[in-house]
């Protein structure tokens, strides 16, 4: 192959790779920061797809945190994904005035802990095996993610209600289904951490 053609192909490949490899930036704020300042940086397509607010029992909750978590069912099967934490901004401001900012660290630990327990239970309860009725690998991942999300939400529903009553902070934790990765040939998901 001619040297000039090789150079053009190499340069073109580099340009394509550099355009396709943007980092994902989580559009979340600290749980105690309800003023969620807007920044004027360009929004990437993945950020536009995250729901920044949700309605719960007539209240508007704002996205305040994204947590990545994972759990293994056994050595081979497991799952990991992103969980979105929503909170009522008015509750946050009221609690800041009444109790100060330090209380939010404890709230975050409680949310992380019950979310991890709920996800571990969802993974343990789920099949996570090969689905003979799946159309392809993507369909199998989607079905497994849907099952996990439903079980996770069911597992933490009462705990979230108890948390809301005990803290007077209205929150909700919602799995981001499209972020789930299901492992069936070696589980690599064993932790939960925050992405502030």
C-alpha positions as CSV (number, residue, x, y, z in Angstrom):
1,X,0.0,0.0,0.0
2,X,1.3,3.4,-0.9
3,X,2.8,5.5,2.0
4,X,0.5,8.5,1.5
5,X,-2.6,6.3,1.6
6,X,-1.4,4.7,4.9
7,X,-0.8,8.1,6.4
8,X,-4.3,9.3,5.4
9,X,-6.0,6.1,6.8
10,X,-4.0,6.4,10.1
11,X,-4.9,10.1,10.5
12,X,-8.5,9.5,9.7
13,X,-8.7,6.7,12.2
14,X,-7.1,8.9,14.9
15,X,-9.7,11.6,14.2
16,X,-12.6,9.2,14.5
17,X,-11.3,7.7,17.7
18,X,-10.7,11.1,19.3
19,X,-14.3,12.2,18.4
20,X,-15.9,9.1,19.8
21,X,-14.1,9.0,23.2
22,X,-15.6,11.7,25.4
23,X,-15.8,11.2,29.1
24,X,-19.1,11.1,30.9
25,X,-19.7,13.8,33.4
26,X,-22.4,13.2,36.0
27,X,-24.7,16.2,36.3
28,X,-25.2,16.0,40.0
29,X,-24.7,18.1,43.0
30,X,-23.9,17.5,46.6
31,X,-27.0,16.4,48.6
32,X,-26.7,19.5,50.8
33,X,-26.5,21.8,47.8
34,X,-30.0,22.4,46.6
35,X,-29.2,25.5,44.6
36,X,-27.9,23.3,41.8
37,X,-26.0,26.0,39.9
38,X,-26.2,25.9,36.1
39,X,-22.9,25.8,34.3
40,X,-22.6,27.0,30.7
41,X,-20.3,24.2,29.5
42,X,-21.6,22.2,26.5
43,X,-23.9,19.4,27.4
44,X,-23.0,16.0,26.0
45,X,-25.8,13.8,24.6
46,X,-25.5,11.3,27.5
47,X,-26.2,14.1,30.0
48,X,-29.3,15.2,28.2
49,X,-30.8,11.8,28.7
50,X,-30.6,11.9,32.5
51,X,-33.9,12.9,34.1
52,X,-33.0,15.9,36.3
53,X,-36.3,16.0,38.1
54,X,-39.1,13.6,38.9
55,X,-42.5,13.9,40.6
56,X,-43.3,11.9,43.7
57,X,-46.6,12.2,45.5
58,X,-47.1,15.7,44.0
59,X,-43.7,16.9,44.9
60,X,-40.9,17.8,42.4
61,X,-37.7,16.1,43.4
62,X,-34.3,17.2,41.9
63,X,-31.4,14.9,40.9
64,X,-28.8,15.3,43.7
65,X,-26.5,12.3,43.3
66,X,-25.6,9.4,41.1
67,X,-24.3,6.3,42.6
68,X,-22.6,3.4,40.8
69,X,-23.1,0.0,42.4
70,X,-22.7,-3.6,41.8
71,X,-23.4,-7.0,43.3
72,X,-22.5,-10.6,42.6
73,X,-25.0,-13.4,42.8
74,X,-22.1,-15.9,42.7
75,X,-18.6,-16.1,41.1
76,X,-20.1,-16.0,37.6
77,X,-23.3,-13.9,37.7
78,X,-23.9,-10.4,38.9
79,X,-24.7,-6.8,37.8
80,X,-23.7,-3.2,38.1
81,X,-25.3,0.0,37.2
82,X,-26.1,3.6,38.1
83,X,-28.7,4.7,40.7
84,X,-30.1,8.2,40.7
85,X,-30.9,9.9,44.0
86,X,-33.6,12.6,44.0
87,X,-34.5,14.9,46.8
88,X,-36.9,17.8,47.6
89,X,-35.0,21.1,47.4
90,X,-37.3,22.8,50.0
91,X,-36.7,20.0,52.4
92,X,-32.9,20.3,52.0
93,X,-33.0,24.1,52.6
94,X,-35.2,23.6,55.7
95,X,-33.0,20.9,57.2
96,X,-29.9,23.0,56.5
97,X,-31.4,25.8,58.5
98,X,-32.6,23.5,61.3
99,X,-29.7,21.0,61.6
100,X,-26.8,22.4,59.6
101,X,-25.0,20.8,56.6
102,X,-23.2,18.0,58.6
103,X,-26.4,15.9,58.8
104,X,-26.3,15.3,55.1
105,X,-23.2,13.1,55.3
106,X,-25.2,10.7,57.5
107,X,-28.1,10.8,55.1
108,X,-25.9,10.0,52.2
109,X,-24.4,7.0,54.0
110,X,-27.9,5.7,54.9
111,X,-29.0,6.0,51.3
112,X,-25.9,4.3,50.0
113,X,-26.2,1.5,52.5
114,X,-29.9,0.7,52.0
115,X,-29.4,1.0,48.2
116,X,-26.6,-1.5,48.3
117,X,-28.6,-4.0,50.4
118,X,-31.6,-3.5,48.1
119,X,-29.5,-4.1,45.0
120,X,-27.7,-7.1,46.4
121,X,-31.1,-8.6,47.3
122,X,-32.4,-7.9,43.7
123,X,-29.4,-9.6,42.2
124,X,-29.7,-12.6,44.5
125,X,-33.5,-12.9,43.6
126,X,-32.9,-12.6,39.8
127,X,-32.2,-15.3,37.4
128,X,-29.3,-13.6,35.5
129,X,-28.9,-16.7,33.4
130,X,-29.1,-17.1,29.6
131,X,-32.7,-16.2,28.4
132,X,-33.7,-18.7,25.7
133,X,-36.5,-16.3,24.6
134,X,-34.2,-13.3,24.1
135,X,-33.9,-12.1,20.5
136,X,-30.2,-11.3,20.9
137,X,-27.7,-10.3,23.6
138,X,-29.0,-6.7,23.8
139,X,-32.6,-8.0,24.4
140,X,-31.3,-10.3,27.1
141,X,-29.5,-7.4,28.8
142,X,-32.6,-5.2,28.6
143,X,-34.9,-7.9,30.1
144,X,-32.4,-8.6,32.9
145,X,-32.0,-4.9,33.6
146,X,-35.8,-4.5,33.7
147,X,-36.2,-7.4,36.1
148,X,-33.4,-6.0,38.4
149,X,-34.7,-2.5,38.4
150,X,-38.2,-3.7,39.3
151,X,-36.9,-5.9,42.2
152,X,-34.5,-3.1,43.4
153,X,-37.4,-0.6,43.5
154,X,-39.6,-3.0,45.3
155,X,-36.9,-4.0,47.8
156,X,-36.2,-0.4,48.9
157,X,-39.7,1.0,48.7
158,X,-40.5,0.6,52.5
159,X,-37.0,1.7,53.5
160,X,-37.3,4.9,51.4
161,X,-40.7,5.6,53.1
162,X,-39.1,5.0,56.6
163,X,-36.1,7.3,55.6
164,X,-38.5,10.1,54.5
165,X,-40.5,9.8,57.8
166,X,-37.4,9.7,60.0
167,X,-35.4,12.5,58.4
168,X,-38.2,14.7,57.0
169,X,-36.2,14.7,53.7
170,X,-38.3,13.5,50.8
171,X,-36.1,11.4,48.5
172,X,-36.3,8.7,45.9
173,X,-33.7,6.3,44.5
174,X,-34.3,5.2,41.0
175,X,-32.2,2.7,39.0
176,X,-31.0,3.9,35.6
177,X,-31.9,0.8,33.6
178,X,-29.9,1.6,30.5
179,X,-26.7,1.7,32.6
180,X,-27.0,-1.8,33.9
181,X,-24.4,-4.4,32.9
182,X,-25.3,-8.0,33.5
183,X,-22.5,-10.5,34.1
184,X,-23.0,-14.1,33.3
185,X,-19.4,-15.2,32.8
186,X,-17.5,-13.8,35.7
187,X,-18.9,-11.2,38.1
188,X,-16.8,-8.0,38.3
189,X,-19.3,-5.9,40.3
190,X,-18.8,-5.8,44.0
191,X,-19.1,-2.2,45.3
192,X,-21.1,1.0,45.4
193,X,-19.7,4.4,45.2
194,X,-20.9,8.0,44.7
195,X,-20.2,10.2,41.8
196,X,-20.6,13.7,43.1
